[in-house]
Amino acid sequence: VQARTVDVITKENLFCQLTVRFHSQQVLAVYDRFGRLMYGSEILAKDVLEYIVFERHLADRYGNWRVHAKIIPDWMPPKDSVPKTYRVVEEEETPPPSTTSSSVVQQTTQPPPSETPALATA
């Protein structure tokens, strides 16, 4: 979109800035530490328009391009919120109370503890 150079202090100390327009489709899926999907979707791609400003110190022969800023124009619509995903827990069905008047009570018996205590060996 735009390229410009600026000299700082001296004429040999040049900085270059490039403004690049990216129009891409992006997918966002955020997982928790157990691998469950928390936000977004693995299959839903959204159109994204971004303006990124890259900068490089031209006087430095081995200088790298770096991201200087991200421009958000006034006319751009606000970002959509990412819907939070959740797990639906199925409720267990409880059987209706029985209408019979007699109920059977089951008793469980435990065997008596052994007479001799267990000895720890070293």
N, CA, C and O atoms as a printed pandas DataFrame, in Angstrom:
     atom_number atom_name residue_name chain_id  residue_number  x_coord  y_coord  z_coord
0              1         N          VAL        A               1    0.828   -1.183    0.000
1              2        CA          VAL        A               1    0.000    0.000    0.000
2              3         C          VAL        A               1    0.873    1.248    0.000
3              4         O          VAL        A               1    0.600    2.189   -0.745
4              5         N          GLN        A               2    1.926    1.273    0.829
5              6        CA          GLN        A               2    2.768    2.461    0.913
6              7         C          GLN        A               2    4.186    2.062    1.307
7              8         O          GLN        A               2    4.390    1.115    2.066
8              9         N          ALA        A               3    5.171    2.806    0.775
9             10        CA          ALA        A               3    6.570    2.631    1.150
10            11         C          ALA        A               3    7.170    4.010    1.351
11            12         O          ALA        A               3    6.919    4.925    0.567
12            13         N          ARG        A               4    7.966    4.158    2.409
13            14        CA          ARG        A               4    8.611    5.454    2.641
14            15         C          ARG        A               4    9.912    5.241    3.393
15            16         O          ARG        A               4   10.083    4.257    4.113
16            17         N          THR        A               5   10.833    6.195    3.207
17            18        CA          THR        A               5   12.105    6.177    3.920
18            19         C          THR        A               5   12.241    7.472    4.699
19            20         O          THR        A               5   11.768    8.526    4.274
20            21         N          VAL        A               6   12.889    7.374    5.832
21            22        CA          VAL        A               6   13.093    8.532    6.705
22            23         C          VAL        A               6   14.542    8.502    7.168
23            24         O          VAL        A               6   15.043    7.465    7.603
24            25         N          ASP        A               7   15.220    9.662    7.069
25            26        CA          ASP        A               7   16.573    9.730    7.604
26            27         C          ASP        A               7   16.503   10.286    9.025
27            28         O          ASP        A               7   15.780   11.242    9.306
28            29         N          VAL        A               8   17.269    9.665    9.902
29            30        CA          VAL        A               8   17.287   10.054   11.308
30            31         C          VAL        A               8   18.671   10.595   11.627
31            32         O          VAL        A               8   19.665    9.887   11.464
32            33         N          ILE        A               9   18.745   11.808   12.068
33            34        CA          ILE        A               9   19.950   12.540   12.474
34            35         C          ILE        A               9   20.883   12.800   11.284
35            36         O          ILE        A               9   21.190   13.959   11.008
36            37         N          THR        A              10   21.339   11.777   10.578
37            38        CA          THR        A              10   22.218   11.975    9.418
38            39         C          THR        A              10   21.576   11.375    8.172
39            40         O          THR        A              10   20.624   10.600    8.266
40            41         N          LYS        A              11   22.099   11.737    7.010
41            42        CA          LYS        A              11   21.549   11.251    5.741
42            43         C          LYS        A              11   21.801    9.756    5.534
43            44         O          LYS        A              11   21.032    9.091    4.840
44            45         N          GLU        A              12   22.871    9.224    6.129
45            46        CA          GLU        A              12   23.189    7.812    5.945
46            47         C          GLU        A              12   22.371    6.897    6.849
47            48         O          GLU        A              12   22.300    5.694    6.601
48            49         N          ASN        A              13   21.759    7.443    7.882
49            50        CA          ASN        A              13   20.988    6.648    8.839
50            51         C          ASN        A              13   19.535    6.566    8.362
51            52         O          ASN        A              13   18.688    7.337    8.812
52            53         N          LEU        A              14   19.250    5.637    7.456
53            54        CA          LEU        A              14   17.928    5.535    6.835
54            55         C          LEU        A              14   17.095    4.417    7.453
55            56         O          LEU        A              14   17.596    3.335    7.759
56            57         N          PHE        A              15   15.822    4.711    7.624
57            58        CA          PHE        A              15   14.830    3.712    8.015
58            59         C          PHE        A              15   13.794    3.624    6.910
59            60         O          PHE        A              15   13.418    4.637    6.321
60            61         N          CYS        A              16   13.341    2.432    6.635
61            62        CA          CYS        A              16   12.313    2.221    5.621
62            63         C          CYS        A              16   11.096    1.598    6.293
63            64         O          CYS        A              16   11.221    0.716    7.143
64            65         N          GLN        A              17    9.916    2.071    5.898
65            66        CA          GLN        A              17    8.666    1.504    6.397
66            67         C          GLN        A              17    7.797    1.101    5.217
67            68         O          GLN        A              17    7.614    1.874    4.276
68            69         N          LEU        A              18    7.266   -0.106    5.273
69            70        CA          LEU        A              18    6.352   -0.617    4.260
70            71         C          LEU        A              18    5.012   -0.913    4.918
71            72         O          LEU        A              18    4.953   -1.590    5.944
72            73         N          THR        A              19    3.943   -0.406    4.328
73            74        CA          THR        A              19    2.598   -0.734    4.791
74            75         C          THR        A              19    2.022   -1.749    3.816
75            76         O          THR        A              19    1.914   -1.484    2.618
76            77         N          VAL        A              20    1.655   -2.907    4.336
77            78        CA          VAL        A              20    1.181   -4.013    3.509
78            79         C          VAL        A              20   -0.245   -4.362    3.914
79            80         O          VAL        A              20   -0.572   -4.439    5.099
80            81         N          ARG        A              21   -1.086   -4.571    2.901
81            82        CA          ARG        A              21   -2.476   -4.963    3.152
82            83         C          ARG        A              21   -2.584   -6.473    2.989
83            84         O          ARG        A              21   -2.247   -7.014    1.936
84            85         N          PHE        A              22   -3.053   -7.150    4.030
85            86        CA          PHE        A              22   -3.262   -8.597    4.005
86            87         C          PHE        A              22   -4.760   -8.874    4.010
87            88         O          PHE        A              22   -5.472   -8.452    4.921
88            89         N          HIS        A              23   -5.228   -9.573    3.004
89            90        CA          HIS        A              23   -6.614  -10.032    2.971
90            91         C          HIS        A              23   -6.549  -11.551    2.963
91            92         O          HIS        A              23   -6.174  -12.156    1.959
92            93         N          SER        A              24   -6.916  -12.169    4.086
93            94        CA          SER        A              24   -6.746  -13.611    4.215
94            95         C          SER        A              24   -7.957  -14.237    4.890
95            96         O          SER        A              24   -8.805  -13.546    5.455
96            97         N          GLN        A              25   -8.014  -15.546    4.819
97            98        CA          GLN        A              25   -9.004  -16.302    5.567
98            99         C          GLN        A              25   -8.271  -17.004    6.693
99           100         O          GLN        A              25   -7.268  -17.681    6.468
100          101         N          GLN        A              26   -8.783  -16.837    7.914
101          102        CA          GLN        A              26   -8.094  -17.383    9.076
102          103         C          GLN        A              26   -9.040  -18.241    9.894
103          104         O          GLN        A              26  -10.247  -18.005    9.939
104          105         N          VAL        A              27   -8.461  -19.242   10.538
105          106        CA          VAL        A              27   -9.192  -20.148   11.417
106          107         C          VAL        A              27   -8.611  -19.985   12.811
107          108         O          VAL        A              27   -7.392  -19.965   12.982
108          109         N          LEU        A              28   -9.483  -19.870   13.809
109          110        CA          LEU        A              28   -9.032  -19.753   15.193
110          111         C          LEU        A              28   -9.639  -20.881   16.000
111          112         O          LEU        A              28  -10.858  -21.048   16.034
112          113         N          ALA        A              29   -8.782  -21.657   16.650
113          114        CA          ALA        A              29   -9.224  -22.721   17.544
114          115         C          ALA        A              29   -8.306  -22.704   18.756
115          116         O          ALA        A              29   -7.101  -22.924   18.626
116          117         N          VAL        A              30   -8.865  -22.445   19.932
117          118        CA          VAL        A              30   -8.086  -22.374   21.168
118          119         C          VAL        A              30   -8.469  -23.577   22.029
119          120         O          VAL        A              30   -9.648  -23.842   22.260
120          121         N          TYR        A              31   -7.447  -24.301   22.498
121          122        CA          TYR        A              31   -7.668  -25.501   23.292
122          123         C          TYR        A              31   -7.176  -25.289   24.715
123          124         O          TYR        A              31   -6.271  -24.489   24.951
124          125         N          ASP        A              32   -7.777  -26.009   25.668
125          126        CA          ASP        A              32   -7.274  -25.961   27.034
126          127         C          ASP        A              32   -6.171  -27.006   27.183
127          128         O          ASP        A              32   -5.805  -27.670   26.213
128          129         N          ARG        A              33   -5.652  -27.148   28.378
129          130        CA          ARG        A              33   -4.506  -28.032   28.580
130          131         C          ARG        A              33   -4.847  -29.512   28.405
131          132         O          ARG        A              33   -3.948  -30.343   28.274
132          133         N          PHE        A              34   -6.140  -29.848   28.401
133          134        CA          PHE        A              34   -6.555  -31.230   28.212
134          135         C          PHE        A              34   -6.884  -31.543   26.755
135          136         O          PHE        A              34   -7.285  -32.661   26.434
136          137         N          GLY        A              35   -6.716  -30.557   25.874
137          138        CA          GLY        A              35   -6.973  -30.773   24.462
138          139         C          GLY        A              35   -8.413  -30.559   24.049
139          140         O          GLY        A              35   -8.803  -30.930   22.942
140          141         N          ARG        A              36   -9.219  -29.958   24.933
141          142        CA          ARG        A              36  -10.617  -29.697   24.588
142          143         C          ARG        A              36  -10.731  -28.321   23.958
143          144         O          ARG        A              36  -10.051  -27.382   24.371
144          145         N          LEU        A              37  -11.588  -28.204   22.962
145          146        CA          LEU        A              37  -11.802  -26.942   22.262
146          147         C          LEU        A              37  -12.529  -25.970   23.178
147          148         O          LEU        A              37  -13.615  -26.277   23.670
148          149         N          MET        A              38  -11.932  -24.784   23.414
149          150        CA          MET        A              38  -12.556  -23.786   24.280
150          151         C          MET        A              38  -13.179  -22.654   23.476
151          152         O          MET        A              38  -14.317  -22.266   23.740
152          153         N          TYR        A              39  -12.460  -22.123   22.508
153          154        CA          TYR        A              39  -12.926  -20.998   21.703
154          155         C          TYR        A              39  -12.766  -21.317   20.229
155          156         O          TYR        A              39  -11.857  -22.046   19.831
156          157         N          GLY        A              40  -13.654  -20.764   19.431
157          158        CA          GLY        A              40  -13.505  -20.836   17.988
158          159         C          GLY        A              40  -13.965  -22.147   17.390
159          160         O          GLY        A              40  -14.754  -22.887   17.979
160          161         N          SER        A              41  -13.447  -22.411   16.201
161          162        CA          SER        A              41  -13.833  -23.599   15.452
162          163         C          SER        A              41  -12.666  -24.023   14.573
163          164         O          SER        A              41  -11.898  -23.189   14.094
164          165         N          GLU        A              42  -12.546  -25.319   14.369
165          166        CA          GLU        A              42  -11.484  -25.833   13.507
166          167         C          GLU        A              42  -11.835  -25.708   12.033
167          168         O          GLU        A              42  -10.942  -25.726   11.186
168          169         N          ILE        A              43  -13.114  -25.584   11.711
169          170        CA          ILE        A              43  -13.530  -25.606   10.311
170          171         C          ILE        A              43  -14.071  -24.275    9.811
171          172         O          ILE        A              43  -14.157  -24.074    8.599
172          173         N          LEU        A              44  -14.438  -23.363   10.698
173          174        CA          LEU        A              44  -15.024  -22.086   10.291
174          175         C          LEU        A              44  -13.917  -21.075    9.994
175          176         O          LEU        A              44  -13.205  -20.649   10.903
176          177         N          ALA        A              45  -13.769  -20.689    8.719
177          178        CA          ALA        A              45  -12.761  -19.706    8.316
178          179         C          ALA        A              45  -13.429  -18.345    8.163
179          180         O          ALA        A              45  -14.521  -18.242    7.604
180          181         N          LYS        A              46  -12.767  -17.296    8.663
181          182        CA          LYS        A              46  -13.301  -15.938    8.567
182          183         C          LYS        A              46  -12.385  -15.091    7.696
183          184         O          LYS        A              46  -11.167  -15.268    7.702
184          185         N          ASP        A              47  -12.985  -14.163    6.944
185          186        CA          ASP        A              47  -12.214  -13.220    6.141
186          187         C          ASP        A              47  -11.644  -12.147    7.056
187          188         O          ASP        A              47  -12.369  -11.553    7.854
188          189         N          VAL        A              48  -10.343  -11.900    6.937
189          190        CA          VAL        A              48   -9.658  -10.926    7.781
190          191         C          VAL        A              48   -8.905   -9.951    6.885
191          192         O          VAL        A              48   -8.173  -10.365    5.987
192          193         N          LEU        A              49   -9.085   -8.653    7.130
193          194        CA          LEU        A              49   -8.374   -7.598    6.413
194          195         C          LEU        A              49   -7.496   -6.865    7.419
195          196         O          LEU        A              49   -7.997   -6.303    8.392
196          197         N          GLU        A              50   -6.181   -6.872    7.181
197          198        CA          GLU        A              50   -5.235   -6.250    8.106
198          199         C          GLU        A              50   -4.274   -5.358    7.337
199          200         O          GLU        A              50   -3.910   -5.646    6.197
200          201         N          TYR        A              51   -3.872   -4.275    7.978
201          202        CA          TYR        A              51   -2.830   -3.387    7.462
202          203         C          TYR        A              51   -1.672   -3.442    8.459
203          204         O          TYR        A              51   -1.806   -3.006    9.603
204          205         N          ILE        A              52   -0.533   -3.983    8.012
205          206        CA          ILE        A              52    0.629   -4.157    8.875
206          207         C          ILE        A              52    1.761   -3.272    8.357
207          208         O          ILE        A              52    2.018   -3.221    7.154
208          209         N          VAL        A              53    2.436   -2.574    9.278
209          210        CA          VAL        A              53    3.574   -1.720    8.932
210          211         C          VAL        A              53    4.851   -2.451    9.346
211          212         O          VAL        A              53    5.047   -2.768   10.519
212          213         N          PHE        A              54    5.722   -2.713    8.356
213          214        CA          PHE        A              54    7.025   -3.330    8.597
214          215         C          PHE        A              54    8.095   -2.250    8.535
215          216         O          PHE        A              54    7.950   -1.260    7.818
216          217         N          GLU        A              55    9.169   -2.445    9.289
217          218        CA          GLU        A              55   10.223   -1.435    9.373
218          219         C          GLU        A              55   11.581   -2.128    9.301
219          220         O          GLU        A              55   11.760   -3.244    9.789
220          221         N          ARG        A              56   12.549   -1.417    8.665
221          222        CA          ARG        A              56   13.916   -1.940    8.581
222          223         C          ARG        A              56   14.898   -0.787    8.610
223          224         O          ARG        A              56   14.671    0.252    7.990
224          225         N          HIS        A              57   15.979   -0.974    9.326
225          226        CA          HIS        A              57   17.069   -0.007    9.364
226          227         C          HIS        A              57   17.957   -0.287    8.154
227          228         O          HIS        A              57   18.698   -1.269    8.142
228          229         N          LEU        A              58   17.884    0.580    7.127
229          230        CA          LEU        A              58   18.595    0.335    5.873
230          231         C          LEU        A              58   20.105    0.498    6.003
231          232         O          LEU        A              58   20.855   -0.110    5.240
232          233         N          ALA        A              59   20.562    1.298    6.945
233          234        CA          ALA        A              59   21.998    1.490    7.123
234          235         C          ALA        A              59   22.660    0.210    7.632
235          236         O          ALA        A              59   23.848   -0.009    7.397
236          237         N          ASP        A              60   21.901   -0.631    8.323
237          238        CA          ASP        A              60   22.424   -1.905    8.819
238          239         C          ASP        A              60   22.263   -2.950    7.718
239          240         O          ASP        A              60   21.145   -3.322    7.360
240          241         N          ARG        A              61   23.390   -3.418    7.186
241          242        CA          ARG        A              61   23.347   -4.354    6.066
242          243         C          ARG        A              61   22.640   -5.656    6.446
243          244         O          ARG        A              61   21.958   -6.252    5.613
244          245         N          TYR        A              62   22.793   -6.096    7.677
245          246        CA          TYR        A              62   22.208   -7.360    8.120
246          247         C          TYR        A              62   20.942   -7.152    8.957
247          248         O          TYR        A              62   20.514   -8.055    9.675
248          249         N          GLY        A              63   20.360   -5.983    8.864
249          250        CA          GLY        A              63   19.132   -5.701    9.616
250          251         C          GLY        A              63   17.951   -6.509    9.099
251          252         O          GLY        A              63   17.859   -6.792    7.905
252          253         N          ASN        A              64   17.070   -6.870    9.983
253          254        CA          ASN        A              64   15.891   -7.657    9.627
254          255         C          ASN        A              64   14.651   -6.771    9.571
255          256         O          ASN        A              64   14.579   -5.735   10.233
256          257         N          TRP        A              65   13.689   -7.192    8.780
257          258        CA          TRP        A              65   12.390   -6.528    8.773
258          259         C          TRP        A              65   11.659   -6.936   10.040
259          260         O          TRP        A              65   11.697   -8.099   10.440
260          261         N          ARG        A              66   11.004   -5.993   10.661
261          262        CA          ARG        A              66   10.236   -6.285   11.872
262          263         C          ARG        A              66    8.887   -5.592   11.790
263          264         O          ARG        A              66    8.728   -4.606   11.071
264          265         N          VAL        A              67    7.928   -6.104   12.522
265          266        CA          VAL        A              67    6.593   -5.506   12.546
266          267         C          VAL        A              67    6.655   -4.267   13.423
267          268         O          VAL        A              67    7.031   -4.335   14.593
268          269         N          HIS        A              68    6.281   -3.135   12.843
269          270        CA          HIS        A              68    6.311   -1.873   13.569
270          271         C          HIS        A              68    4.951   -1.551   14.178
271          272         O          HIS        A              68    4.876   -1.112   15.325
272          273         N          ALA        A              69    3.873   -1.763   13.418
273          274        CA          ALA        A              69    2.537   -1.419   13.914
274          275         C          ALA        A              69    1.482   -2.160   13.111
275          276         O          ALA        A              69    1.754   -2.731   12.055
276          277         N          LYS        A              70    0.281   -2.131   13.644
277          278        CA          LYS        A              70   -0.889   -2.643   12.941
278          279         C          LYS        A              70   -1.882   -1.497   12.881
279          280         O          LYS        A              70   -2.233   -0.915   13.907
280          281         N          ILE        A              71   -2.335   -1.173   11.675
281          282        CA          ILE        A              71   -3.243   -0.042   11.489
282          283         C          ILE        A              71   -4.674   -0.567   11.428
283          284         O          ILE        A              71   -4.982   -1.479   10.661
284          285         N          ILE        A              72   -5.540    0.022   12.245
285          286        CA          ILE        A              72   -6.963   -0.314   12.225
286          287         C          ILE        A              72   -7.706    0.930   11.769
287          288         O          ILE        A              72   -7.830    1.880   12.541
288          289         N          PRO        A              73   -8.209    0.953   10.528
289          290        CA          PRO        A              73   -8.905    2.139   10.016
290          291         C          PRO        A              73  -10.218    2.387   10.763
291          292         O          PRO        A              73  -10.792    1.479   11.365
292          293         N          ASP        A              74  -10.677    3.646   10.707
293          294        CA          ASP        A              74  -11.925    4.012   11.378
294          295         C          ASP        A              74  -13.128    3.337   10.738
295          296         O          ASP        A              74  -14.103    3.030   11.424
296          297         N          TRP        A              75  -13.071    3.102    9.434
297          298        CA          TRP        A              75  -14.209    2.539    8.727
298          299         C          TRP        A              75  -14.354    1.034    8.909
299          300         O          TRP        A              75  -15.357    0.454    8.492
300          301         N          MET        A              76  -13.360    0.394    9.530
301          302        CA          MET        A              76  -13.419   -1.051    9.726
302          303         C          MET        A              76  -14.454   -1.408   10.784
303          304         O          MET        A              76  -14.526   -0.746   11.819
304          305         N          PRO        A              77  -15.258   -2.448   10.545
305          306        CA          PRO        A              77  -16.233   -2.850   11.567
306          307         C          PRO        A              77  -15.518   -3.434   12.780
307          308         O          PRO        A              77  -14.400   -3.933   12.653
308          309         N          PRO        A              78  -16.146   -3.378   13.955
309          310        CA          PRO        A              78  -15.500   -3.954   15.140
310          311         C          PRO        A              78  -15.363   -5.470   14.996
311          312         O          PRO        A              78  -16.095   -6.111   14.243
312          313         N          LYS        A              79  -14.417   -6.014   15.731
313          314        CA          LYS        A              79  -14.164   -7.450   15.657
314          315         C          LYS        A              79  -15.354   -8.226   16.210
315          316         O          LYS        A              79  -16.012   -7.806   17.162
316          317         N          ASP        A              80  -15.606   -9.369   15.584
317          318        CA          ASP        A              80  -16.625  -10.272   16.116
318          319         C          ASP        A              80  -16.049  -10.975   17.331
319          320         O          ASP        A              80  -14.878  -11.355   17.348
320          321         N          SER        A              81  -16.881  -11.142   18.345
321          322        CA          SER        A              81  -16.414  -11.888   19.500
322          323         C          SER        A              81  -16.393  -13.371   19.145
323          324         O          SER        A              81  -17.206  -13.849   18.354
324          325         N          VAL        A              82  -15.467  -14.070   19.732
325          326        CA          VAL        A              82  -15.328  -15.489   19.460
326          327         C          VAL        A              82  -16.265  -16.233   20.402
327          328         O          VAL        A              82  -16.161  -16.081   21.619
328          329         N          PRO        A              83  -17.180  -17.037   19.859
329          330        CA          PRO        A              83  -18.103  -17.742   20.754
330          331         C          PRO        A              83  -17.371  -18.796   21.568
331          332         O          PRO        A              83  -16.549  -19.547   21.042
332          333         N          LYS        A              84  -17.679  -18.841   22.856
333          334        CA          LYS        A              84  -17.066  -19.821   23.737
334          335         C          LYS        A              84  -17.817  -21.136   23.585
335          336         O          LYS        A              84  -19.046  -21.165   23.629
336          337         N          THR        A              85  -17.084  -22.208   23.408
337          338        CA          THR        A              85  -17.712  -23.511   23.269
338          339         C          THR        A              85  -17.826  -24.164   24.634
339          340         O          THR        A              85  -17.068  -23.852   25.552
340          341         N          TYR        A              86  -18.763  -25.056   24.752
341          342        CA          TYR        A              86  -18.963  -25.747   26.018
342          343         C          TYR        A              86  -19.502  -27.140   25.746
343          344         O          TYR        A              86  -19.955  -27.446   24.643
344          345         N          ARG        A              87  -19.444  -27.968   26.760
345          346        CA          ARG        A              87  -19.925  -29.336   26.637
346          347         C          ARG        A              87  -21.285  -29.442   27.295
347          348         O          ARG        A              87  -21.465  -29.005   28.432
348          349         N          VAL        A              88  -22.242  -30.019   26.589
349          350        CA          VAL        A              88  -23.576  -30.206   27.137
350          351         C          VAL        A              88  -23.580  -31.515   27.910
351          352         O          VAL        A              88  -23.277  -32.574   27.360
352          353         N          VAL        A              89  -23.928  -31.433   29.194
353          354        CA          VAL        A              89  -23.970  -32.612   30.041
354          355         C          VAL        A              89  -25.394  -33.148   30.033
355          356         O          VAL        A              89  -26.346  -32.438   30.358
356          357         N          GLU        A              90  -25.519  -34.406   29.655
357          358        CA          GLU        A              90  -26.844  -35.008   29.642
358          359         C          GLU        A              90  -27.238  -35.388   31.062
359          360         O          GLU        A              90  -26.446  -35.966   31.807
360          361         N          GLU        A              91  -28.459  -35.059   31.422
361          362        CA          GLU        A              91  -28.949  -35.392   32.756
362          363         C          GLU        A              91  -29.425  -36.834   32.765
363          364         O          GLU        A              91  -30.053  -37.306   31.817
364          365         N          GLU        A              92  -29.112  -37.525   33.858
365          366        CA          GLU        A              92  -29.559  -38.905   33.985
366          367         C          GLU        A              92  -31.020  -38.920   34.391
367          368         O          GLU        A              92  -31.463  -38.122   35.217
368          369         N          GLU        A              93  -31.757  -39.840   33.796
369          370        CA          GLU        A              93  -33.167  -39.955   34.145
370          371         C          GLU        A              93  -33.289  -40.769   35.421
371          372         O          GLU        A              93  -32.683  -41.834   35.540
372          373         N          THR        A              94  -34.069  -40.275   36.380
373          374        CA          THR        A              94  -34.308  -41.005   37.620
374          375         C          THR        A              94  -35.609  -41.775   37.463
375          376         O          THR        A              94  -36.594  -41.235   36.959
376          377         N          PRO        A              95  -35.617  -43.037   37.892
377          378        CA          PRO        A              95  -36.853  -43.804   37.755
378          379         C          PRO        A              95  -37.924  -43.252   38.696
379          380         O          PRO        A              95  -37.607  -42.760   39.778
380          381         N          PRO        A              96  -39.166  -43.333   38.292
381          382        CA          PRO        A              96  -40.228  -42.844   39.175
382          383         C          PRO        A              96  -40.311  -43.708   40.424
383          384         O          PRO        A              96  -39.969  -44.890   40.371
384          385         N          PRO        A              97  -40.758  -43.148   41.555
385          386        CA          PRO        A              97  -40.851  -43.948   42.787
386          387         C          PRO        A              97  -41.859  -45.085   42.607
387          388         O          PRO        A              97  -42.886  -44.939   41.945
388          389         N          SER        A              98  -41.522  -46.228   43.224
389          390        CA          SER        A              98  -42.407  -47.394   43.083
390          391         C          SER        A              98  -43.670  -47.189   43.910
391          392         O          SER        A              98  -43.656  -46.503   44.933
392          393         N          THR        A              99  -44.741  -47.783   43.460
393          394        CA          THR        A              99  -46.033  -47.613   44.139
394          395         C          THR        A              99  -46.334  -48.744   45.093
395          396         O          THR        A              99  -47.375  -48.735   45.750
396          397         N          THR        A             100  -45.442  -49.725   45.186
397          398        CA          THR        A             100  -45.699  -50.838   46.105
398          399         C          THR        A             100  -45.401  -50.395   47.520
399          400         O          THR        A             100  -44.539  -49.544   47.739
400          401         N          SER        A             101  -46.115  -50.972   48.495
401          402        CA          SER        A             101  -45.954  -50.566   49.888
402          403         C          SER        A             101  -44.823  -51.297   50.570
403          404         O          SER        A             101  -44.284  -50.799   51.558
404          405         N          SER        A             102  -44.448  -52.452   50.082
405          406        CA          SER        A             102  -43.375  -53.192   50.729
406          407         C          SER        A             102  -42.069  -52.921   49.991
407          408         O          SER        A             102  -42.031  -52.861   48.762
408          409         N          SER        A             103  -41.037  -52.764   50.741
409          410        CA          SER        A             103  -39.725  -52.550   50.140
410          411         C          SER        A             103  -38.758  -53.571   50.686
411          412         O          SER        A             103  -38.857  -53.978   51.844
412          413         N          VAL        A             104  -37.848  -53.974   49.877
413          414        CA          VAL        A             104  -36.872  -54.974   50.268
414          415         C          VAL        A             104  -35.593  -54.249   50.646
415          416         O          VAL        A             104  -35.069  -53.453   49.867
416          417         N          VAL        A             105  -35.096  -54.522   51.834
417          418        CA          VAL        A             105  -33.861  -53.916   52.301
418          419         C          VAL        A             105  -32.774  -54.973   52.233
419          420         O          VAL        A             105  -32.891  -56.056   52.806
420          421         N          GLN        A             106  -31.720  -54.631   51.521
421          422        CA          GLN        A             106  -30.612  -55.567   51.426
422          423         C          GLN        A             106  -29.586  -55.197   52.480
423          424         O          GLN        A             106  -29.228  -54.031   52.642
424          425         N          GLN        A             107  -29.127  -56.199   53.183
425          426        CA          GLN        A             107  -28.102  -55.974   54.183
426          427         C          GLN        A             107  -26.826  -56.638   53.709
427          428         O          GLN        A             107  -26.837  -57.763   53.210
428          429         N          THR        A             108  -25.748  -55.933   53.871
429          430        CA          THR        A             108  -24.460  -56.508   53.502
430          431         C          THR        A             108  -23.690  -56.777   54.766
431          432         O          THR        A             108  -23.697  -55.967   55.694
432          433         N          THR        A             109  -23.042  -57.885   54.805
433          434        CA          THR        A             109  -22.229  -58.227   55.969
434          435         C          THR        A             109  -20.781  -58.241   55.547
435          436         O          THR        A             109  -20.433  -58.709   54.463
436          437         N          GLN        A             110  -19.955  -57.725   56.412
437          438        CA          GLN        A             110  -18.527  -57.728   56.154
438          439         C          GLN        A             110  -17.900  -58.827   56.994
439          440         O          GLN        A             110  -18.337  -59.088   58.115
440          441         N          PRO        A             111  -16.889  -59.460   56.460
441          442        CA          PRO        A             111  -16.224  -60.492   57.268
442          443         C          PRO        A             111  -15.518  -59.831   58.444
443          444         O          PRO        A             111  -15.048  -58.700   58.321
444          445         N          PRO        A             112  -15.434  -60.517   59.584
445          446        CA          PRO        A             112  -14.774  -59.923   60.758
446          447         C          PRO        A             112  -13.297  -59.711   60.474
447          448         O          PRO        A             112  -12.680  -60.486   59.743
448          449         N          PRO        A             113  -12.729  -58.655   61.055
449          450        CA          PRO        A             113  -11.293  -58.424   60.840
450          451         C          PRO        A             113  -10.485  -59.567   61.418
451          452         O          PRO        A             113  -10.907  -60.235   62.362
452          453         N          SER        A             114   -9.323  -59.780   60.840
453          454        CA          SER        A             114   -8.488  -60.891   61.307
454          455         C          SER        A             114   -8.047  -60.635   62.737
455          456         O          SER        A             114   -7.885  -59.492   63.167
456          457         N          GLU        A             115   -7.858  -61.720   63.456
457          458        CA          GLU        A             115   -7.515  -61.638   64.874
458          459         C          GLU        A             115   -6.099  -61.115   65.087
459          460         O          GLU        A             115   -5.846  -60.399   66.055
460          461         N          THR        A             116   -5.187  -61.461   64.206
461          462        CA          THR        A             116   -3.807  -61.032   64.393
462          463         C          THR        A             116   -3.537  -59.819   63.515
463          464         O          THR        A             116   -3.847  -59.830   62.324
464          465         N          PRO        A             117   -2.959  -58.774   64.100
465          466        CA          PRO        A             117   -2.656  -57.602   63.289
466          467         C          PRO        A             117   -1.512  -57.896   62.326
467          468         O          PRO        A             117   -0.665  -58.753   62.583
468          469         N          ALA        A             118   -1.507  -57.179   61.233
469          470        CA          ALA        A             118   -0.447  -57.356   60.245
470          471         C          ALA        A             118    0.846  -56.780   60.784
471          472         O          ALA        A             118    0.856  -55.697   61.369
472          473         N          LEU        A             119    1.923  -57.497   60.589
473          474        CA          LEU        A             119    3.221  -57.056   61.075
474          475         C          LEU        A             119    4.001  -56.417   59.937
475          476         O          LEU        A             119    4.044  -56.933   58.819
476          477         N          ALA        A             120    4.614  -55.290   60.247
477          478        CA          ALA        A             120    5.448  -54.624   59.255
478          479         C          ALA        A             120    6.826  -55.228   59.295
479          480         O          ALA        A             120    7.390  -55.427   60.371
480          481         N          THR        A             121    7.366  -55.515   58.159
481          482        CA          THR        A             121    8.716  -56.069   58.097
482          483         C          THR        A             121    9.649  -55.045   57.487
483          484         O          THR        A             121    9.272  -54.300   56.583
484          485         N          ALA        A             122   10.876  -55.017   57.993
485          486        CA          ALA        A             122   11.839  -54.049   57.490
486          487         C          ALA        A             122   12.779  -54.669   56.522
487          488         O          ALA        A             122   13.661  -53.990   55.997
